[in-house]
Amino acid sequence: MDLKGSCHCGKVTFTCKSHTPYPYMRCYCHLCRKTAGGGGYSINIMAQAGSLDVKGKENTSVYQWNKNKDKPNSEPDLSENYRHFCTTCASFLWAFDPSYPEWIYPFASAIDTELPVPDIDTCIFLESKPKWAAGSDEKPGPKQLHFDKYPNDSIEQTHKKNGWWVQ
């Protein structure tokens, strides 16, 4: 599926191709919540890194969190995850992790293309979810998957298992 995305101010636009356009996971980890989570969570999807075409790239920057930020007097230990954002309006656009060089992870909130709606509500890092954040506090039912941390299945495996993989 061809995806088009942009920042809020319009200085950055991008396109990419995705086999997994279903925005199926709400992530409540501290990083997603603090950097891009308007509802107390963030939703990433996955796309082919080689298909990414960016207009206005000069208006982007990258954020890498310091894993030692809570350890006074320690050397920075930067995350391998690069979160790209617009330097004017601060919209988060996509993430990239060199451990998975074939993929980028656009933030669903940056996608302008109408995305398909998943039939399962999946939440991860619920151990980090603040009480005020939106989301079910109930036991997961047949249309809900809840995980305290990362699920065992990858994004690709989950999409294929649920019939969401798009050729």
Secondary structure, 3 states (H helix, E strand, C coil): CEEEEECCCCCCEEEEECCECCCCEEECCHHHHHHHCCCCCECECEEEHHHCEEECHHHEEEECCECCCCCCCCCCCECCCEEEEECCCCCEEEEECCCCCCEEEEEHHHECCCCCCCCCEEEECHHHCCCCCCCCCCCCCCCEEECCCCCCCCHHHHHHHCCCCCC
